[in-house]
Amino acid sequence: MIYYPLTLFLILLLSAGARGEKEPPNIVLIIADDMAWDDSGVYGNPQVRTPNIDRLAGEGLRFNQAFLTASSCSPSRASIITGRYPHNTDAEELHWPLPAEQVTFVEKLRQAGYWTAAAGKWHLGDAVRDRFDEIRETDTSGFQLPTGEAGKAGKFIETMEGEAQSGCTEWVPLLRDRPAEKPFFLWLAALDPHRPYHENIVPRPADPSTVRLAPYHLDTPEVRRDYALYYDEIERLDKYVGLVLDELEAQKIAENTVVLFLSDNGRPFPRDKTTIYDSGIRAPFILRWPAQVEAGGQTESLVSAIDIAPTFLELAGVSAGPRFQGVSFLPILRDPGKATIREIIVAEQNWHDYEAHARAARDQRFKYIRNAYPDLPLTPSADGVRSPSFQSMIKRHAAGELTPAQSVYFVQPRPAEELYDCVADPHETTNVIGDPAHAAVLAKLRGALDRWERETGDHVPEKRTADEFDRTTGLPTEARVRPRPSKAEMVRRGLTAP
């Protein structure tokens, strides 16, 4: 049969319509900085005012078992953007920049015709800036620790004023400046609710008497005030989430725009941030896509932060390939109640201000932790050490006034292995590693972690990275800005393969 050009064009057009082909979705990734998974209204804490995050969940899908691969800012972000475990990014320690040889999902989206841009906190280094068409960066950390006498005094030099401290002020302007003819991807990264905190940043500050304290934190006026200021930063972040949602509606592009909200690690308090307890690695994780995802749903299926990259690529019709270690969670979007993509998640704890090396394997109920440096105490991040919450604990510990759950920061040595029933014991305060009733699940999770270590080439470094801050005061000990070691140095220390 012979087709004339016009006839052929009409046949192809009708065929495309019959297949239901659609424009690829726009994608917006919103990353909070140091926000616990359950510190929002939709995740069960009504004392934190988050109407826009709650709205996002009401119009989308809430993941109740979402986990990060690290509870440390830059390693977590490097893992998200590469779809790889932190030690496979060669940027597993805090402030190590992502090397140029790493492949990110962003350039793959760009090659597929997406306009890619970032605004807010960067924290990924200089080598991967060219993966984005545009970057509007806020100061890497939101503050700089000073040198000299000011550094010895532990004082901060603040680099921003007012709302700029949120890291969110360029989110909506960037969205307005996008090229209209292309699908787009936006990496919107906040500085909230990262320390240091400031007074009166929201119209109605949180009431310290109403905050919900974790049982491993003290109930004192200082700690309650610390929590309240943290709540205020979440409320400020929530405002910007709402502004982005409103702008998508105003541009009439909300229907086919995927919005994913999560945090890079847990709250910046003792036993939360930098740990691999759920308070450090479990993340708020909410996805809205009105064109495809039913509103108001939730899922208990396990997902990991490394699953974001292959999911975004599949949404754009791009093959991820074997370099990305995650698994697309699109099946969960299609069937939130039944679909599963993984049986366990694995998370890492590496250097963050202090020596650390631990790994965790978790299924939907139990978590197994392996500590490579059990001789070291469970010291928080340096900003956590300086916090009123931890300084109060140091005083109470000296007076012998802490409960066992509150004393974990000072235990030396710590257990080399830990096992928790995260359903019966959600705060992970009772280590059941020696309970014969859990022998089978312990063997299962041990075996899973062993296999993961072999498959990903993970191992304990031959040489530890020294502390850069005092574990009691949080003040600098030596040089605070650690350059990423050379390839030869990393090989020598056993941090990477030759």
N, C-alpha and C positions, 0 to 999 in steps of 0.2 A: 504494500500500500504506500502511496506517495502523499506526503503532507506538504502543503504550501506553508510558507513562513508564518502567516497570520493564524492559520489553523493550528499549527504546532504550538505557537505561543499560548493560544486559548486552552489547548489540552494540558500543557504544563501548569498553567495557572489554576485550572480546575482540579488537577491532580494534587497540587500543593494544598489547596483548600480542603480537599477530601482527607488528606493526612493530618489536618489540624495543626500545621506548622505555625509556631508563634515566634515572635521576637524574643531573643534571649533576655532574661530578666536583668534589671539593674541590681547591684549588690551593695549594701551598706553594712559595714562591720563596725560596731561601736564597742570600744574596750574601756571598761572602768579600770582604775589603778588602785589596787589594794581593797577591794570590796568583797566581803564575805558572801557566800552563796545565799544565806538565809537572812540577810539584812535588807529586806524590802518587804512591802506589804504583801505582794503576791506569793512570796516564799514564807510567809507566816509571821512577820514582825510588823504589826501595825504601828509601832512606835516610830518607825522610820517612814517619813512622808514621801512616798514614791508614786504619785498618781499616774505619771507617764510610763514608767516601767510596768506598772500594773495594767495600764491601758494596752501596752504592747503585748502583754501576755493574754489579755482578754480578746485581742484581735488576732492572736497567733497561737503558737504551740510552745508550751513550757516543758523543758527537760528537767526532770527531777534527779537524774543520776548522771550529770555531766561533770567531767573531771579534766583538770589541767595536767600537763606533763611535768610541771615544776611550779613551786610556790615562790618564785623569784622573778622580778619584773622582766629584765631583758632576756633571760633564757626562755621564759614562757612565751614572749612575743616572737623570738627567733623560731621556736618550735611551731607556733601557729602559722607563721608566714611560709615556712618551708614544708610543713606537714611531716616533720621528722622529730625524733626524740632529741632532747637537748644535747646529749653527748655525741649525736650524729650530725649536729649542726656546726661543731667546732666553736660554739659560742655558749657553752654550758655554764660558765661562771659569770657572775654579775658584771655588767659593763663590758664584756668582751663583744666587740663588733662582729656582725655576721660577715664571714669571708665572701669575697666576690665570686668564688667558685660555687657557692650554694645556689640552688635553683629555687625560686619562689613561685607561688601560684600567680603572683601579680604580673610578672612578665608574660606568663602564658595567657592570661586574660588579655593583656595588651596586644599580644600577637594575634589574638582572635578578634580584634577590633574594638576592645573596650578602651575607654578613657579611664586612666587610673590615677588616683590622687590621694594624698594623705594630709591630715590636719591634726595638730595637737602634739602630744608627746611622741617623740621619735624613738630614741633608745635602741636603734638597730645598727648604728655605725654608718660610715660614709660609702662603703663599697656597694651597697644595694640601693642607693638613692636613685640611680638611673633606671630602676625598674618601674618608677612612677613617672607619669607625665608632669605632675606638679606636687610639691610638698610645701605646706605652710606649717613650719615647725615652731612649737613652743619649746622653751628651755628644756633640755633633756630630762631633768628630774624635777623641775619646779623650784628647786633651790640649789644653791652651791654652798658646800662647806668651806669656810674661809681658811686661810693659812695663818701662820704666825701666832701672835698672842690671842687673836680672836678665835683661832682654831683651838688653842689650848683651853679657852674658856667655854668652848662648845656653842658659840654663838652662830647664828645663821645670817648669811647675806641673802636677802630676798631679791629676786630678780624680776618680779612682776608686781603689778599693782591691781587691786580690786578684782574684777571679774576675770582678768587675764590669768589669774592664778588657777583657774579651773582647767585651763588648757583647751577649752571648748569654744572660744569666741569666734574662731574661723570656720566652724563646721557649716553653718548655714550659708555664709558668704561663698564658701567653696562650692556648695551645692548649687547656688544661684549662678555661678560662673562656669559651670560645666558646658561643654559643647552639646547642643541639643540634638545633633544628628547621630550621636553614638550612644550605645549602652555604656554604663559607667560602673566603676568599682571605687568605693570610698573607704579608706582606713581612717576612722575617726577615733582618736585615742585621747582620753581625758587624763588630767593630773589628779582629779578627785577620785577617791578620798585619801590620797597619799598625804603623809605628814610632810611639813609641819602644819598645824591647824591654826586657824584664826578666828577671832571673835566676831559675832554679828555679821556673818556672810549671807544669812537668809533673813527674811522679814520676821519670822517667828522662830527663834532658836529652840532647839530641842530641850525639853525639861529633864535635867539629870535624874530626877527622882523616878522617871518612868522608863529609863533605858533597861534593856534586857541583858544582864550580865551572864557570861559563860561561867560555869561552876569552878573553873580553874583560874578565875580572876577574883581579886578582892572586891568586896562591897564596901567601898570607902567613898567619901565625897570627891577625892582626887580622881579616882578611877571612873566614877559616874560622870564627872565633868569631861574627862577624856573621851568617853564613849559619846557623850552628847555632841561634842565638836565633830567627831567622826560622822555622826548622823547628819549634821548640818551639811557636811561636804557631799554626802550622798544625795541630799535634797537638792543641792545646787546642781549636781550632775544630772539629776532627774529632770530639771528644768530644761536643760539643753537637749536631752533625749526628746522631750516634747516638742521643742522648736524644730528639730529635724523631721519628726513625724508630721508636724503642721506644714512644713515647707514641701514635703512630698505630696501632701494633699493639695496644696495651693498650686503646684505645678501639674497636678492631675496625672501623676506617675506612680502613685502609691500602689495601685492594683498589681502592677507587674514589677515591683521592687521588693527584693528580699532584704529584710533588716534582721541582722543577728546581733544580739546584745549579750556580752559576757564580761567577766573580770579576768585580769591576768594572774591574780593570786588572792589569797584570803586577806582578812583585815590586818592592819599593821599593829597587832597587839601580841603579847607573849603567847606562845604555843599556837599561833595562827600563821601569819606570814612566815615564810622560809621553812615551815615544817611540812611533812607529808601526811599529817592528820587531815581529816576532812575539812577542818576549819582553815586549812591552808590551800588544799588542791581542789576541793569541790567548788564548782562555779555556778553562779546564776547563768542561765543559758536559755534565751528566749528567741524564737524565730517567727517572724511575721512575713507572710507572702499571700496576700488576699486572693490572688488569681488561682492559687493551687492548694493552700493549706487552710483547713477548716479552722475557724476562729474558736478560741476558748478551750483548746485541747491541751492535754498533758501526756507525757510518756515516762515510763520507768525504765526504758531501755538505756543501757550504758552507752555513752559516747565519750570520746577523748578529744582534746583540743587538736590533735594531729588529724582528726577526721574532717576538720573544717576545709582544708585545702582541697582534697579530692572531691568534696561535696560542691564547693564553688565551681571547680573546673567542670564537673559533670553538668551543673546547671547551665554552664556556658557552652556545652557541647564539645568540651576539650578533653582529650584523653590524658589522664594524670601520669600514667607510666609507673614503673616500679620504684623510682626514686622516692616517691611520696609513700611514707610508711603507714599512713592512715587509711581508713575505709570510708567511702561515701555513706552518709546517713540519709540519702534520699529515700530508701525504703521505709525509714521511720516516718518521714513526712507523709508518705502515702498511706501508711497504716500504723499510727502511733501506738495503738493498743496491743499489737501483736509482733510487729517487725523487730528483729534484733540484728545487730551487726557485730557484736563482740561479747565474749563471756567475761573477760577481765579487762581492767585498765592497769597501766603501769606508770608510776611517777618517780621522779628523781629529786634528790636533794643534793646540791653541790655547793661550792663556795659562794657565800653571800655575806660579806663583811668578816666572816669567821670561817675557820676550817669546818667542813661538813662533807659527809658522803653517806647517803642512805638511799634505799630503794623500797618501793611499796608496790605490792600487787593486790588488787581489790576486785572482788566480784560484787554482786548486788547486795551481799550481806556482810561478808567478812573481809578484813584487811590484814595482810601480812607485811611487816616492816623488817628490813634487814639493815642494821647499823654497822657500817664499816669502821667507824671511829667511836666505839662505845665509851672510850676513856674521857670524851669531852662532854660537858654539860649541854643541855638543850637551851643554849643562849638564843634570844630573839635576834632580829636584825638590829643594827646599830641604832637606828631611829627608834626601834622598839625598846632597846635598853635605856635610851635617854628619856623615854616616855614616863609620865607620872604613874602609869599603871605598873611598870616594872620597878621603878625606883621605890614605890610603896612596898612592893614585894620584898625587895632587898632588906628594907628596914624590918618588916614583919618576920622575915626568915631569921635575921640576927636575934630577934626576940623570941624565937621558937613559937610563933603564933600562926603558922600556915597549916592548912589541911594537907593531907597527902596529895590531893589533886593539884594543889597550889605549890607544892614543893618540888614538882618535877623539873623545874629549871635548874635546880641546885644538886640534883642527884649525880654522883660520880662514883663508880662507873654506871652507865645506863645499861639496860638489857641489850644484848647483841641482836636479839630477835624479839618481835612483839606481834601479838595477834589480838584482834578486836572483833567483837560482834557489833557491827555498826548499827544494827537495828535495835538490839536490846541495850546497847551502850553507845548512843550517838555521839557523845563527847569523847569517846575512846579513853576512858580513865581507868579501865580494868583490863590489864593484860592477861589473857587466858592462854598464853603460849604453852603452859604446862598442864592444861586440863585435858585428860584423856578423852573426854567427850568430843573434843574438837580435833583429834588426831588426824582424821581423814581430810578435813578441810585444810589443815595445816600442810599435810603432804601435797595436796592439790596445788595450793598457792606457792609453796616452795618450788615445786616442779615447774610451775608456770613461770616463775621469776628466773629460774635457772635457764629455761629454754629461751626466754627473752634476752638474757644476757649473752647467750651464745649467738643468737640470730642477729643481734644488733652490735655485737662486738664490745659490749660494756665490760669494764673492769675497774678495780680500785686503782687510782693513780699510784705510781711508784714513789712519788714525792708529794707531800701535802703542800697546799697553798697556805701561807702563814696568815694569822689574824691581822687585820689592819686597824682594829679598834679594841679598846679595853672592854672586857666582858662585864665589868661592873659599872663603869661610867659611860661607856659608849663613845668616849673621846678617842681621837686618832692616836695610834701608836707610832706609825711610820708614814711613808707616802701613801696617800689615800687613793690616788688615781692610778690604777694598775693598767699599764698597756697590755694588750693581748700578746702573749708570748709568740715568738717566731715558730714556724713549723718545726724547725730542728729542736727548739726547746720543748715544745709540746710532745714530740716523739721521745725525747730524752726523759721526760717526766712520766711517760706512760699515759699521756692524756689523749693521744690519737695514734692511729696506725702510720707507719712509715709511708 
